Amino acid sequence: MNLLKNLYTSNHDKLIATREHFSNLNLEGPLLMDLTQYWRQPIKLFIIGQETYGWNCDYHDIDSLQKSYREFNMGER
């Protein structure tokens, strides 16, 4: 999991620049995954592409972005 956070941290400036470059499109995110619960699942299935209809978080804060992903509880029910 630290590898994923390190990847986000090392590219954070690029993520912010991309979002701000397209600010006229009203983009959400970046959507940064947090796979904490994934590793605890008996069946490991990961689907990318589910619509979130936006995040309520500070896109400058990696921890906030991952927390929003974690609290979304993707696939829990």
C-alpha positions as CSV (number, residue, x, y, z in Angstrom):
1,M,0.0,0.0,0.0
2,N,2.9,2.3,0.6
3,L,4.0,1.8,-3.0
4,L,0.6,3.1,-4.2
5,K,0.8,6.2,-1.9
6,N,4.4,6.8,-3.0
7,L,3.2,6.7,-6.7
8,Y,0.5,9.3,-5.9
9,T,2.9,11.5,-4.0
10,S,5.5,11.5,-6.6
11,N,3.0,12.4,-9.3
12,H,0.8,14.8,-7.2
13,D,2.0,17.9,-9.1
14,K,1.0,16.3,-12.4
15,L,-2.4,15.3,-11.1
16,I,-3.1,18.8,-9.9
17,A,-1.8,20.4,-13.1
18,T,-4.0,18.1,-15.2
19,R,-7.1,18.8,-13.2
20,E,-6.5,22.6,-13.3
21,H,-5.7,22.5,-17.1
22,F,-9.2,21.1,-17.7
23,S,-11.0,23.2,-15.0
24,N,-13.5,24.3,-17.5
25,L,-14.8,20.7,-17.8
26,N,-15.9,20.5,-14.1
27,L,-13.9,17.4,-13.5
28,E,-13.9,15.5,-10.2
29,G,-10.9,13.8,-8.5
30,P,-8.3,12.7,-9.2
31,L,-9.8,9.5,-8.0
32,L,-7.1,7.8,-5.9
33,M,-7.6,4.2,-4.9
34,D,-7.1,2.9,-1.4
35,L,-6.9,-0.8,-1.4
36,T,-6.9,-1.4,2.4
37,Q,-10.1,-3.6,2.4
38,Y,-9.3,-5.3,-0.9
39,W,-6.5,-7.4,0.7
40,R,-8.9,-8.7,3.4
41,Q,-11.5,-10.0,0.9
42,P,-11.8,-13.8,0.4
43,I,-12.2,-13.3,-3.3
44,K,-10.0,-10.6,-4.9
45,L,-12.0,-8.9,-7.6
46,F,-11.2,-5.4,-8.6
47,I,-13.4,-3.5,-11.1
48,I,-12.3,-0.1,-12.5
49,G,-14.8,2.3,-13.9
50,Q,-17.6,2.6,-11.5
51,E,-19.1,6.1,-11.5
52,T,-19.0,7.9,-8.2
53,Y,-20.9,11.0,-9.2
54,G,-18.2,13.1,-7.6
55,W,-16.1,13.1,-4.5
56,N,-16.4,15.4,-1.5
57,C,-12.8,16.0,-0.7
58,D,-9.8,18.3,-1.2
59,Y,-8.1,17.4,-4.4
60,H,-4.8,18.9,-3.1
61,D,-4.7,16.4,-0.3
62,I,-3.8,12.8,-1.2
63,D,-4.9,11.5,2.2
64,S,-8.3,13.1,1.7
65,L,-8.7,11.6,-1.8
66,Q,-7.8,8.1,-0.5
67,K,-10.1,8.5,2.4
68,S,-13.0,9.4,0.1
69,Y,-12.3,6.3,-1.9
70,R,-12.1,4.1,1.2
71,E,-15.4,5.5,2.6
72,F,-17.2,4.9,-0.7
73,N,-17.0,1.2,0.3
74,M,-16.9,0.1,-3.3
75,G,-18.3,-3.4,-3.6
76,E,-19.1,-3.8,0.1
77,R,-22.7,-4.6,-0.5
